[in-house]
Amino acid sequence: MSTHTLSVLVENKPGVLARTTSLFARRGFTIDSVSEGTTQDPAVSRITIVVDADVCPLAQVVRQIGKLVNVLKVVELEPGSAIRRELILVKVRACHDTRSQVVDLVRLFRARIVDVSPEAVTVEATGTRDKLDALLTMLGPFGITELVQSGTVAIGRGPDVLSASPDPAPAPSPVHVSFPIQGESPWPSSSTTPTPTSRPSRAARSR
């Protein structure tokens, strides 16, 4: 099995998250993380699901998710074309003798300390899964007393936007109108205008 990241745009209504994730439980897939929040449109929420699954069974589940009433769009974010981030809050033992070491380690990983007490510090860190795992490994010897992790959030790279609105229709072809050059007559010349056929006179018809 391999890890896949799905970005699901849904209507911001109660019960949509439960109905979406229940499809994975029916198939026996393991969900690594789920995060949900409103988008720039308050009526639309975005669910990011990280799941371990084979490609073919996952494709079937994705099609079933797309058929749900409140689901607007489902997209799988490829590893090389998306930015993924997670957030952790970790409480570490830090007495007077070890506090400076913990602070230097936190700065090395570009994290920050958000709370300080006489016996511990609380560290906030964001980044990829590999970066956060490395930070926890380094903080482990000091003593981790509490840990909270968020689910993965992801967004595609580049200018492409995952929108719930339908793709815009192609612009109509422009209509080219030719205008006469200055000095030319806007009407066709007499040489190109067909000459109407004259009707024979009544006297000629009588003959």
PANUBA-961223 format. One line per 8 residues: their letters; for each residue y, x, z of N, C-alpha, C, O. Coordinates in Angstrom, 1 decimal, always signed. Atoms other than C-alpha are relative to their C-alpha. Layout:
N
a> Y,X,Z,Y,X,Z,Y,X,Z,Y,X,Z  ...
***
This chain:
207
msthtlsv> -1.2,+0.8,+0.0,+0.0,+0.0,+0.0,+1.2,+0.9,+0.0,+1.2,+2.0,+0.5  -1.3,-0.7,+0.1,+3.6,+1.0,-0.6,+1.1,-0.9,+0.6,+0.9,-2.1,+0.8  -1.1,+0.7,-0.6,+6.9,+0.0,+1.0,+1.0,-0.5,-1.0,+1.4,+0.2,-2.0  -0.9,+0.6,+0.9,+9.1,-2.4,-0.8,+1.2,-0.7,+0.8,+1.0,-1.2,+1.9  -1.2,+0.6,-0.6,+12.7,-3.6,+0.0,+0.4,-1.2,-0.9,+0.8,-1.0,-2.1  -0.5,+1.2,+0.7,+13.6,-7.2,-1.0,+1.3,-0.4,+0.5,+1.5,-0.5,+1.7  -1.3,+0.6,-0.3,+17.1,-8.6,-1.1,+0.0,-1.4,-0.4,-0.1,-1.7,-1.6  +0.1,+1.4,+0.3,+17.1,-12.4,-0.9,+1.3,-0.7,+0.4,+1.7,-0.6,+1.5
lvenkpgv> -1.2,+0.8,-0.2,+20.2,-14.5,-1.3,-0.4,-1.5,+0.2,-1.1,-2.1,-0.6  +0.4,+1.4,-0.3,+19.8,-17.9,+0.4,+1.2,-0.8,+0.5,+2.3,-0.2,+0.8  -1.0,+0.9,-0.6,+21.9,-20.9,+1.5,+0.0,+0.2,+1.5,-1.0,+0.3,+2.1  -0.2,-0.2,-1.5,+23.3,-20.4,+5.0,-0.3,-1.3,+0.7,+0.6,-2.0,+1.2  +0.4,+1.2,-0.6,+21.3,-23.2,+6.5,-1.1,+0.3,+1.0,-1.8,+1.3,+0.9  +1.0,-0.2,-1.0,+19.0,-23.5,+9.6,-1.4,+0.0,-0.6,-1.7,-0.9,-1.5  +1.4,+0.1,+0.3,+15.3,-22.7,+9.1,-0.3,+0.8,-1.3,-1.5,+0.9,-1.6  +0.3,-0.6,+1.2,+15.7,-20.8,+5.8,-0.7,+1.4,+0.2,-1.7,+1.7,-0.5
larttslf> +0.6,-1.3,-0.3,+14.8,-17.4,+7.3,-1.5,-0.2,+0.4,-2.3,+0.6,+0.0  +1.4,+0.2,-0.5,+11.6,-18.8,+9.0,-0.9,-0.4,-1.2,-2.0,+0.1,-1.3  +0.8,+0.4,+1.2,+10.4,-20.4,+5.7,-0.2,+1.1,-0.9,-1.3,+1.2,-1.5  +0.2,-1.1,+0.9,+11.0,-17.3,+3.8,-1.0,+1.0,+0.5,-1.9,+1.5,-0.2  +0.9,-1.0,-0.5,+9.2,-14.9,+6.1,-1.4,-0.5,+0.2,-2.4,+0.2,+0.2  +1.3,+0.6,-0.2,+6.3,-17.3,+6.6,-0.9,+0.2,-1.2,-2.1,+0.2,-1.1  +0.8,-0.3,+1.2,+5.2,-16.7,+3.0,-0.7,+1.3,+0.1,-1.8,+1.4,-0.4  +0.7,-1.3,-0.2,+4.4,-13.1,+3.9,-1.1,-0.1,+1.0,-2.1,+0.6,+0.9
arrgftid> +1.0,+0.1,-1.0,+2.5,-14.1,+7.0,-1.3,-0.7,-0.6,-2.4,-0.3,-0.2  +1.1,+0.7,+0.6,+0.3,-16.4,+4.9,-0.9,+0.9,-0.8,-2.1,+0.8,-0.9  +0.7,-1.0,+0.9,-0.6,-13.5,+2.6,-0.5,+1.2,+0.8,-1.3,+2.0,+0.3  +0.5,-1.1,-0.8,-1.3,-11.2,+5.5,+0.8,+1.3,-0.1,+0.2,+2.4,+0.2  -0.8,-1.2,+0.2,+1.5,-8.7,+4.7,+0.7,+0.4,+1.3,+1.0,-0.5,+2.1  -0.6,-0.5,-1.2,+3.0,-6.5,+7.4,+1.5,+0.2,-0.3,+1.9,+1.0,-1.2  -1.4,-0.1,+0.2,+6.8,-6.9,+7.6,+0.5,+1.1,+0.9,+0.4,+1.0,+2.1  -0.5,-1.1,-0.8,+8.4,-3.7,+8.8,+1.3,-0.4,+0.7,+1.5,-0.1,+1.8
svsegttq> -1.2,+0.5,-0.6,+11.8,-5.2,+9.3,+0.6,-1.1,-0.8,+0.4,-1.3,-2.0  -0.7,+1.1,+0.6,+13.9,-8.2,+8.6,+1.5,-0.1,+0.6,+1.6,+0.0,+1.8  -1.4,+0.1,-0.5,+17.7,-8.5,+8.8,+0.7,-1.1,-0.8,+0.4,-1.3,-2.0  -0.6,+1.2,+0.7,+19.9,-11.5,+7.9,+1.4,-0.1,+0.5,+1.7,+0.1,+1.7  -1.4,+0.2,-0.3,+23.6,-12.1,+7.8,+0.8,-0.6,-1.1,+0.3,-0.6,-2.3  -0.8,+0.6,+1.0,+26.3,-13.9,+5.9,+0.6,+1.0,-0.9,+0.8,+2.2,-0.5  -0.6,-0.9,+1.0,+27.8,-12.4,+2.8,+1.5,-0.3,-0.1,+2.1,-0.9,+0.8  -1.4,+0.3,+0.1,+31.4,-12.5,+1.5,+0.3,-1.5,-0.2,+1.4,-1.9,+0.0
dpavsrit> -0.1,+1.5,+0.0,+30.7,-16.2,+0.9,-0.7,-0.6,+1.2,-1.9,-0.4,+1.4  +0.6,+0.6,-1.2,+30.2,-18.0,+4.2,-1.2,-0.9,-0.2,-2.0,-1.1,+0.7  +1.0,+1.0,+0.2,+27.9,-20.5,+2.6,-1.3,+0.7,-0.5,-2.3,+0.1,-0.7  +1.1,-0.8,+0.5,+25.5,-17.7,+1.4,-0.4,+1.1,+1.0,+0.5,+1.8,+1.5  +0.5,-1.1,-0.9,+23.3,-15.4,+3.6,-0.9,+0.9,-0.8,-1.4,+0.5,-1.9  +0.8,-1.0,+0.7,+21.5,-12.3,+2.6,-1.1,+0.5,+1.0,-0.8,+1.0,+2.0  +1.1,-0.4,-0.8,+18.1,-11.5,+3.9,-0.6,+1.3,-0.6,-0.9,+1.3,-1.8  +0.6,-1.2,+0.5,+16.8,-7.9,+3.6,-1.4,+0.2,+0.7,-1.5,+0.2,+1.9
ivvdadvc> +1.3,-0.1,-0.5,+13.0,-7.6,+4.0,-0.7,+1.3,-0.5,-0.7,+1.5,-1.7  +0.8,-1.2,+0.4,+11.0,-4.4,+4.1,-1.4,-0.3,+0.4,-1.8,-0.6,+1.5  +1.4,+0.4,-0.1,+7.3,-5.0,+3.6,-0.9,+1.0,-0.6,-0.6,+1.6,-1.6  +1.1,-0.8,+0.6,+4.1,-3.0,+3.0,-0.9,-0.9,-0.7,-1.6,-1.8,-0.1  +0.9,+0.8,+0.8,+2.2,-4.5,+0.2,-0.3,+0.7,-1.4,+0.5,+1.6,-1.8  +0.3,-0.5,+1.4,+0.6,-3.8,-3.2,+0.9,-0.7,-0.9,+1.5,-1.8,-0.6  -0.9,+0.5,+1.0,+2.6,-4.5,-6.3,-0.3,-1.4,-0.5,+0.5,-2.3,-0.5  +0.4,+1.3,+0.5,+0.6,-7.4,-7.7,+0.1,-1.2,+1.0,+0.7,-2.2,+0.7
plaqvvrq> -0.2,+1.1,-0.9,+0.3,-9.5,-4.6,+1.4,-0.3,+0.4,+1.8,-1.4,+0.6  -1.4,+0.2,-0.3,+3.9,-8.9,-3.8,+0.7,-0.8,-1.0,+1.6,-1.6,-0.7  -0.7,+0.8,+1.1,+5.0,-10.2,-7.2,-0.3,-1.5,+0.1,+0.6,-2.3,-0.2  +0.3,+1.5,-0.1,+3.2,-13.5,-6.5,+0.8,-0.6,+1.2,+1.3,-1.7,+1.0  -0.8,+0.5,-1.1,+5.0,-13.8,-3.1,+1.5,-0.2,-0.4,+2.1,-1.1,-0.1  -1.4,+0.0,+0.5,+8.4,-13.0,-4.8,+0.2,-1.3,-0.8,+1.2,-1.9,-0.7  -0.2,+1.2,+0.8,+7.8,-15.8,-7.3,+0.0,-1.3,+0.9,+0.7,-2.2,+0.6  +0.0,+1.1,-0.9,+7.0,-18.2,-4.5,+1.3,-0.2,+0.8,+1.7,-1.3,+1.0
igklvnvl> -1.3,+0.0,-0.7,+10.1,-17.2,-2.6,+1.1,-0.6,-0.9,+1.9,-1.4,-0.4  -1.0,+0.5,+1.0,+12.2,-17.9,-5.7,-0.1,-1.5,-0.2,+0.9,-2.1,-0.7  +0.2,+1.4,+0.2,+10.8,-21.4,-5.8,+0.5,-0.9,+1.2,+0.6,-2.1,+1.1  -0.4,+0.8,-1.2,+12.0,-22.4,-2.3,+1.4,-0.6,-0.3,+2.2,-0.1,-1.1  -1.1,+0.9,+0.4,+14.7,-25.0,-2.3,+1.3,+0.8,+0.3,+2.3,+0.8,-0.5  -1.3,-0.6,-0.4,+17.4,-22.9,-0.4,+0.1,+1.4,-0.5,+1.1,+2.1,-0.1  -0.1,-1.4,+0.5,+16.7,-19.6,-2.1,+0.7,+0.0,-1.3,+0.4,-0.7,-2.2  -0.9,-0.1,+1.2,+19.3,-18.6,-4.7,-0.5,+1.1,-0.9,-0.4,+1.0,-2.2
kvvelepg> +0.4,-1.1,+0.8,+18.0,-15.2,-5.9,-0.8,+1.0,+0.8,-0.5,+1.2,+2.0  +0.8,-1.0,-0.7,+15.4,-12.6,-5.1,+0.0,+1.3,-0.9,-0.3,+1.2,-2.1  -0.1,-1.3,+0.7,+15.7,-8.9,-6.1,-0.7,+1.1,+0.8,-0.5,+1.2,+2.0  +0.6,-1.1,-0.6,+13.6,-5.9,-5.3,+0.9,+1.2,-0.3,+1.2,+1.5,-1.4  -0.8,-1.2,+0.1,+15.7,-2.8,-4.6,-0.8,+1.2,-0.2,-1.6,+1.6,+0.7  +0.7,-1.3,+0.2,+14.3,+0.4,-6.1,+0.5,+1.1,+0.9,+1.7,+1.1,+1.2  -0.4,-1.1,-1.0,+14.3,+3.5,-3.8,+1.1,+0.8,-0.5,+2.0,+1.2,+0.2  -1.1,-0.9,+0.5,+16.5,+5.5,-6.1,+1.3,-0.7,-0.4,+2.2,+0.0,-0.7
sairreli> -1.2,+0.7,+0.4,+19.0,+2.8,-6.9,+0.6,-0.9,+1.1,+1.3,-1.8,+0.8  -0.5,+0.8,-1.1,+19.8,+1.5,-3.5,+0.4,+0.9,+1.2,-0.2,+1.9,+1.4  -0.4,-0.7,-1.3,+21.5,+2.6,-0.2,-0.6,-0.8,+1.1,-0.4,-2.0,+1.3  +0.6,+0.6,-1.1,+19.5,+1.9,+2.9,+0.5,+0.6,+1.3,+0.7,+1.8,+1.4  -0.5,-0.5,-1.3,+20.8,+2.1,+6.5,-0.7,-0.8,+1.1,-0.9,-2.0,+1.0  +0.5,+0.7,-1.2,+19.5,+1.3,+10.0,+0.9,+0.4,+1.1,+1.6,+1.4,+1.0  -0.8,-0.2,-1.2,+21.2,+1.2,+13.4,-0.9,+0.1,+1.2,-1.8,-0.7,+1.4  +0.7,-0.1,-1.2,+19.8,+2.4,+16.7,+1.0,+0.2,+1.2,+2.0,+0.8,+1.0
lvkvrach> -0.7,-0.3,-1.3,+21.1,+2.3,+20.3,-1.1,+0.6,+0.9,-2.1,-0.1,+1.2  +1.0,-0.7,-0.8,+19.2,+4.8,+22.5,+0.7,+0.5,+1.3,+1.7,+1.1,+1.2  -0.5,-0.4,-1.3,+19.7,+5.4,+26.2,-0.8,+1.3,+0.4,-2.0,+1.2,+0.5  +0.6,-1.3,-0.3,+19.0,+9.1,+27.2,+0.4,+0.4,+1.3,+1.6,+0.3,+1.7  -0.4,-0.6,-1.3,+18.8,+10.7,+30.6,+0.8,+1.2,-0.3,+0.5,+2.1,-1.2  -0.9,-1.2,+0.2,+21.6,+13.2,+30.9,+0.7,+0.2,+1.3,+1.7,-0.4,+1.7  -0.7,-0.4,-1.2,+22.4,+14.8,+34.2,+1.0,+1.0,-0.3,+1.4,+1.3,-1.4  -1.1,-0.9,+0.2,+25.1,+17.3,+34.8,-0.4,+1.3,-0.7,+0.3,+1.9,-1.5
dtrsqvvd> +0.5,-1.2,+0.6,+22.9,+20.2,+33.6,-0.3,-0.2,-1.5,-0.2,+0.8,-2.3  +0.5,+0.2,+1.4,+21.7,+18.6,+30.3,+1.0,-0.8,-0.8,+0.8,-1.0,-2.0  -0.9,+0.8,+0.7,+24.7,+16.5,+29.4,+0.6,+0.7,-1.2,+0.7,+0.1,-2.3  -0.7,-0.7,+1.1,+26.4,+19.1,+27.2,-1.0,+0.2,-1.1,-0.6,+0.2,-2.3  +1.0,-0.2,+1.0,+23.1,+19.7,+25.3,-0.2,-1.3,-0.8,-0.3,-1.3,-2.0  +0.1,+1.3,+0.6,+22.8,+16.0,+24.6,+1.2,-0.3,-0.9,+1.0,-0.8,-2.0  -1.2,+0.2,+0.8,+26.4,+15.8,+23.4,+0.0,+0.8,-1.3,+0.4,+0.3,-2.3  +0.0,-0.8,+1.2,+26.0,+18.7,+21.0,-1.1,-0.5,-1.0,-0.8,-0.5,-2.2
lvrlfrar> +1.0,+0.5,+0.9,+22.8,+17.2,+19.6,+0.5,-1.3,-0.7,+0.2,-1.5,-1.9  -0.5,+1.2,+0.6,+24.5,+13.9,+19.1,+1.0,+0.3,-1.1,+1.0,-0.3,-2.2  -0.9,-0.4,+1.0,+27.3,+15.6,+17.2,-0.7,+0.6,-1.2,-0.2,+0.3,-2.4  +0.8,-0.6,+1.1,+24.8,+17.5,+15.1,-0.5,-1.1,-1.0,-0.5,-0.8,-2.2  +0.5,+1.1,+0.8,+23.4,+14.2,+13.8,+1.1,-1.0,-0.4,+0.7,-2.0,-1.0  -1.1,+0.8,+0.3,+26.8,+12.7,+13.3,-0.1,-1.4,+0.6,+0.2,-2.4,+0.0  +0.0,+1.2,-0.8,+26.1,+10.0,+15.9,+1.1,+0.0,+1.0,+2.0,+0.9,+0.9  -1.0,+0.0,-0.9,+28.3,+9.0,+18.7,-0.5,-0.6,+1.3,-1.4,-1.4,+1.4
ivdvspea> +0.3,+0.5,-1.3,+28.2,+8.3,+22.4,+0.9,-1.2,+0.3,+2.1,-1.1,+0.3  -0.7,+1.2,-0.3,+29.2,+4.7,+23.3,+0.1,-0.4,+1.4,+0.8,-1.3,+1.8  +0.0,+0.4,-1.4,+28.5,+4.6,+27.0,-0.5,+1.3,+0.8,-1.4,+2.0,+0.4  +0.3,-1.1,-0.9,+28.4,+7.2,+29.8,-0.2,-0.4,+1.4,+0.7,-1.2,+1.9  +0.2,+0.2,-1.4,+27.0,+7.0,+33.3,-0.4,+1.3,+0.7,-0.7,+2.2,+0.0  +0.4,-1.3,-0.7,+26.2,+9.6,+36.0,-1.3,+0.5,-0.4,-1.6,+1.8,-0.3  +1.3,-0.5,+0.2,+22.6,+9.8,+35.0,-0.5,-0.2,-1.5,-1.6,+0.2,-1.8  +0.5,+0.2,+1.3,+22.4,+8.7,+31.3,+1.2,-0.2,-0.9,+2.3,-0.5,-0.5
vtveatgt> -0.9,+0.3,+1.1,+24.3,+8.3,+28.0,-0.6,-0.9,-1.0,-1.8,-0.8,-1.2  +0.5,+0.8,+1.1,+24.0,+5.7,+25.3,+0.5,+0.4,-1.3,+1.7,+0.6,-1.5  -0.3,-0.5,+1.3,+23.9,+6.9,+21.8,-0.1,-1.0,-1.1,-1.1,-1.8,-1.1  +0.1,+0.9,+1.2,+24.7,+4.9,+18.6,-0.1,+0.9,-1.2,+0.7,+1.8,-1.4  +0.2,-0.8,+1.2,+23.4,+6.3,+15.3,-0.4,-1.0,-1.1,-1.1,-1.9,-0.9  +0.3,+0.8,+1.2,+23.2,+4.9,+11.8,-0.5,+1.0,-1.1,+0.0,+2.2,-1.1  +0.4,-0.9,+1.1,+21.4,+6.4,+8.8,-1.4,-0.5,-0.5,-1.8,-1.6,-0.3  +1.3,+0.3,+0.5,+18.1,+6.5,+7.0,-1.1,+0.1,+1.0,-0.8,+0.6,+2.1
rdkldall> +1.1,-0.1,-1.0,+14.8,+6.1,+8.7,-0.4,+1.4,+0.4,-0.7,+1.7,+1.5  +0.4,-1.4,-0.3,+14.0,+9.8,+8.4,+1.0,+0.6,+0.9,+0.6,+1.4,+1.9  -1.0,-0.6,-0.9,+17.3,+10.8,+10.0,-0.1,-0.5,+1.4,+0.0,+0.3,+2.4  +0.1,+0.6,-1.3,+16.9,+8.4,+12.9,-1.3,+0.5,+0.7,-1.3,+0.7,+1.9  +1.2,-0.5,-0.6,+13.3,+9.5,+13.5,+0.2,+1.4,+0.5,-0.3,+1.8,+1.6  -0.2,-1.4,-0.4,+14.4,+13.1,+13.6,+0.9,+0.1,+1.3,+0.7,+0.9,+2.1  -0.9,+0.0,-1.1,+17.2,+12.3,+16.1,-0.8,-0.4,+1.3,-0.7,+0.2,+2.3  +0.8,+0.5,-1.1,+14.7,+10.4,+18.4,-1.0,+1.1,+0.4,-1.2,+1.3,+1.6
tmlgpfgi> +0.9,-1.1,-0.3,+12.3,+13.4,+18.2,+0.8,+1.1,+0.8,+0.2,+1.6,+1.8  -0.8,-1.0,-0.7,+15.1,+15.8,+19.4,+0.4,-0.5,+1.4,+0.5,+0.3,+2.3  -0.4,+0.6,-1.3,+16.2,+13.4,+22.2,-1.2,-0.2,+0.9,-1.0,-0.4,+2.1  +1.1,+0.3,-0.8,+12.7,+12.8,+23.4,-0.2,+0.9,+1.2,-0.5,+0.4,+2.3  +0.2,-0.9,-1.2,+12.4,+15.9,+25.7,+1.0,-0.3,+1.1,+0.7,+0.0,+2.3  -0.9,+0.3,-1.0,+15.5,+14.7,+27.6,-0.4,-1.2,+0.8,+0.0,-1.4,+1.9  +0.4,+1.2,-0.7,+13.9,+11.4,+28.4,+0.7,-1.3,-0.6,+1.9,-1.5,-0.2  -0.5,+1.2,+0.6,+14.5,+8.2,+26.4,-0.4,-1.2,+0.9,-1.6,-1.5,+1.0
telvqsgt> +0.3,+1.1,-0.9,+14.7,+5.2,+28.8,+0.1,-1.3,-0.6,-0.5,-2.3,-0.1  -0.1,+1.3,+0.7,+15.6,+2.4,+26.4,+0.4,+0.3,-1.5,+1.2,+1.2,-1.8  -0.2,-0.2,+1.5,+15.7,+2.0,+22.6,+0.1,-1.4,-0.6,-0.8,-2.2,-0.4  -0.2,+1.2,+0.8,+17.0,-0.8,+20.4,+0.2,+0.4,-1.5,+1.0,+1.3,-1.7  -0.1,-0.3,+1.4,+16.6,-0.7,+16.6,+0.3,-1.3,-0.8,-0.3,-2.3,-0.5  -0.3,+1.2,+0.9,+18.0,-3.0,+13.9,-0.9,+0.1,-1.2,-1.6,+1.1,-1.4  +0.8,-0.1,+1.2,+16.3,-3.9,+10.7,+0.8,+0.7,-1.1,+2.0,+1.1,-0.9  -0.7,-0.7,+1.1,+17.1,-2.2,+7.4,+0.9,-0.9,-0.7,+0.6,-2.1,-1.0
vaigrgpd> -0.9,+0.7,+0.9,+20.1,-3.3,+5.4,+0.1,+0.9,-1.2,+0.1,+2.1,-1.1  +0.0,-0.8,+1.2,+20.3,-2.2,+1.8,+0.9,-0.7,-1.0,+1.1,-1.9,-1.0  -0.9,+0.4,+1.1,+22.7,-2.5,-1.2,-0.2,+0.9,-1.2,-0.4,+2.1,-1.0  +0.2,-0.7,+1.2,+22.4,-1.5,-4.8,+1.1,+1.0,-0.2,+2.3,+0.7,+0.1  -1.1,-1.0,+0.4,+24.3,+1.6,-6.1,+0.7,-0.5,-1.2,+0.2,-1.3,-2.0  -0.7,+0.3,+1.3,+26.9,+1.4,-8.8,+0.8,-1.3,+0.1,+0.9,-1.9,+1.1  -0.9,+1.1,+0.1,+29.1,-1.4,-10.0,-0.7,-1.4,+0.0,-0.1,-2.4,+0.2  +0.7,+1.2,+0.1,+26.3,-4.0,-10.3,+0.1,-0.8,+1.3,+0.0,-0.2,+2.4
vlsaspdp> -0.2,+0.8,-1.2,+26.7,-6.9,-7.9,-1.1,-1.0,+0.0,-1.4,-1.7,-1.0  +1.0,+1.0,-0.2,+23.9,-9.1,-6.5,+0.8,-1.3,+0.4,+1.2,-1.4,+1.5  -0.8,+1.2,-0.2,+25.6,-12.5,-6.8,-0.9,-1.2,-0.1,-1.8,-1.3,-0.9  +0.8,+1.2,+0.1,+24.3,-16.0,-6.2,+0.4,-0.9,-1.2,-0.3,-1.8,-1.6  -0.5,+0.8,+1.1,+26.4,-17.4,-9.1,-0.8,+0.4,-1.3,-1.3,+1.6,-1.4  +0.7,-0.3,+1.2,+24.7,-17.6,-12.5,+0.7,+1.1,-0.8,+1.9,+1.2,-0.7  -0.6,-1.0,+0.8,+25.3,-14.8,-15.0,+1.0,-0.7,-1.0,+0.7,-1.7,-1.5  -1.0,+0.6,+0.8,+28.4,-15.5,-17.0,-0.5,+0.0,-1.5,-1.2,+0.8,-1.9
apapspvh> +0.3,+0.2,+1.4,+28.0,-16.8,-20.5,+0.7,+1.0,-0.9,+1.9,+1.4,-0.6  -0.7,-1.0,+0.8,+28.8,-14.3,-23.3,+1.3,-0.6,-0.6,+1.3,-1.8,-1.0  -1.3,+0.5,+0.6,+32.4,-14.6,-24.6,-0.2,-0.3,-1.4,-0.9,+0.4,-2.2  +0.1,+0.4,+1.4,+32.8,-16.4,-27.9,+0.6,+1.1,-0.9,+1.5,+1.8,-0.5  -0.5,-1.0,+1.0,+33.4,-14.3,-31.0,+1.5,-0.4,-0.3,+1.7,-1.6,-0.5  -1.3,+0.4,+0.4,+37.1,-14.1,-31.8,+0.2,-0.5,-1.4,-0.6,-0.1,-2.3  -0.2,+0.6,+1.3,+38.4,-16.1,-34.7,+1.1,+0.8,-0.6,+2.2,+0.9,-0.1  -1.0,-0.8,+0.7,+40.2,-14.0,-37.2,+0.7,-0.9,-1.0,+0.1,-1.6,-1.9
vsfpiqge> -0.9,+0.8,+0.9,+43.1,-15.7,-39.0,+0.8,+0.9,-0.8,+1.6,+1.8,-0.3  -0.8,-0.9,+0.9,+44.7,-14.0,-42.0,+1.3,-0.7,-0.3,+1.4,-1.8,-0.7  -1.3,+0.4,+0.3,+48.4,-14.3,-42.4,+0.5,+0.7,-1.3,+0.1,+1.8,-1.5  -0.5,-0.6,+1.2,+50.2,-13.7,-45.7,+0.9,+1.2,+0.2,+1.7,+1.2,+1.2  -0.9,-1.1,-0.1,+51.9,-10.4,-46.2,+1.4,-0.4,-0.4,+1.6,-1.3,-1.2  -1.4,+0.4,+0.2,+55.7,-10.6,-46.2,+0.3,+0.2,-1.5,+0.0,+1.2,-2.1  -0.4,+0.0,+1.4,+56.9,-11.4,-49.7,-1.1,-0.7,-0.9,-0.8,-1.0,-2.1  +1.1,+0.7,+0.8,+53.6,-13.1,-50.8,+0.1,-1.5,+0.3,+0.5,-1.9,+1.4
spwpssst> +0.1,+1.4,-0.2,+53.2,-16.8,-51.2,-1.1,-0.4,+0.8,-2.2,+0.1,+0.6  +1.1,+0.4,-0.9,+51.1,-18.5,-48.5,-1.0,-0.9,-0.7,-2.0,-1.1,-0.2  +0.9,+0.9,+0.7,+49.5,-20.7,-51.2,-0.7,+0.8,-1.1,-0.2,+1.8,-1.6  +0.7,-0.7,+1.1,+46.9,-19.7,-53.8,+0.9,+0.0,-1.3,+1.6,-1.0,-1.5  -0.7,+0.0,+1.3,+48.3,-18.7,-57.2,-0.5,-1.0,-0.9,-1.6,-1.5,-0.7  +0.4,+1.0,+0.9,+48.2,-21.0,-60.1,-1.3,+0.4,-0.8,-2.0,-0.4,-1.3  +1.2,-0.4,+0.8,+45.5,-18.8,-61.8,-1.3,-0.3,+0.8,-2.3,-0.5,+0.1  +1.2,+0.3,-0.7,+43.1,-19.5,-59.0,-0.1,-1.5,+0.4,-1.2,-1.9,+0.9
tptptsrp> +0.0,+1.4,-0.3,+44.0,-23.2,-58.6,-0.6,-0.7,-1.1,-0.1,-0.7,-2.2  +0.6,+0.7,+1.1,+41.7,-25.4,-60.6,+1.0,-1.1,-0.6,+1.7,-1.8,+0.2  -0.9,+0.9,+0.7,+43.6,-27.5,-63.2,-0.7,-1.4,+0.0,-1.8,-1.5,-0.6  +0.6,+1.3,+0.0,+42.9,-31.2,-62.7,-0.2,-0.5,-1.5,+0.7,-0.3,-2.3  +0.3,+0.5,+1.3,+41.3,-32.8,-65.7,+0.8,-1.3,-0.3,+0.7,-2.3,+0.5  -0.9,+1.2,+0.3,+43.7,-35.3,-67.4,-0.9,-1.2,-0.5,-1.8,-1.0,-1.2  +0.7,+1.1,+0.4,+42.4,-38.8,-67.8,+0.4,-0.5,-1.4,+1.6,-0.4,-1.7  -0.4,+0.5,+1.3,+42.3,-40.2,-71.4,+0.9,-1.3,+0.2,+0.7,-2.1,+1.1
sraarsr> -0.9,+1.2,-0.1,+45.0,-42.8,-72.1,-0.8,-1.3,-0.4,-1.9,-1.2,-0.9  +0.7,+1.3,+0.3,+44.1,-46.5,-72.5,-0.2,-0.2,-1.5,-1.2,-0.8,-1.9  +0.1,+0.1,+1.5,+44.8,-46.3,-76.2,-1.1,+0.8,-0.6,-1.8,+0.3,-1.5  +1.1,-0.8,+0.5,+42.4,-43.5,-76.7,-1.4,-0.6,+0.4,-2.3,-0.5,-0.4  +1.2,+0.6,-0.4,+39.7,-45.4,-74.8,-0.3,-1.2,-0.9,-1.5,-1.5,-1.2  +0.2,+1.1,+0.8,+40.2,-48.4,-77.0,-0.5,+0.3,-1.4,-1.2,-0.5,-2.0  +0.5,-0.4,+1.3,+39.5,-46.4,-80.1,-1.5,+0.2,+0.0,-2.1,+0.6,-1.0
***
